[in-house]
Amino acid sequence: MTGKTVEIVVRCIAVYAVVPFISSLANWLTSISQPGGGFGDALLAATVMRLLLVIVLWLLAPALGRRIGAAGDVDKVIPGLEELAPLGFGIAGLVLAVFALPNVAMGIAYMATASPMQGGVVGSGMLWSGLVELLAGLGVFIGSRALARAFVAVRRA
């Protein structure tokens, strides 16, 4: 896959990430309109994080395309498994990491709420699960080429 194709895929992920942003925005607006809204700060943190992720993905799409995609073979009509596997692993890791960040932000915000009992329990679980998902996604993204080589080798064995 060429870097330009990967750039297009990353921009598609950015557009897809607008959906959770809109949902989070609606939840935050509902929370602040209710008396004693409770977790408005946590929802605001997740909403802002989601908006930033959409913007960053859109702006960094060319750089991510160069990182994940190959630099040639534009004339090749049907890409083989060797070209598709790094793209698949890289995109899967990127999506996993991107969608974990709002959970990390919400976990931190929940832990900072006025009610340490309720906010601390919910927040710590959300924070730890978000951090594990983020690290797994980054690991898959960074090791996408190595994972792809291993996948192809196992497939051929």
Summary of the structure (lengths in Angstrom):
residues: 157
radius of gyration: 18.8
end to end distance: 23.7
largest distance: 62.2
contacts: 504
relative contact order: 0.15
helix: 83%
strand: 1%
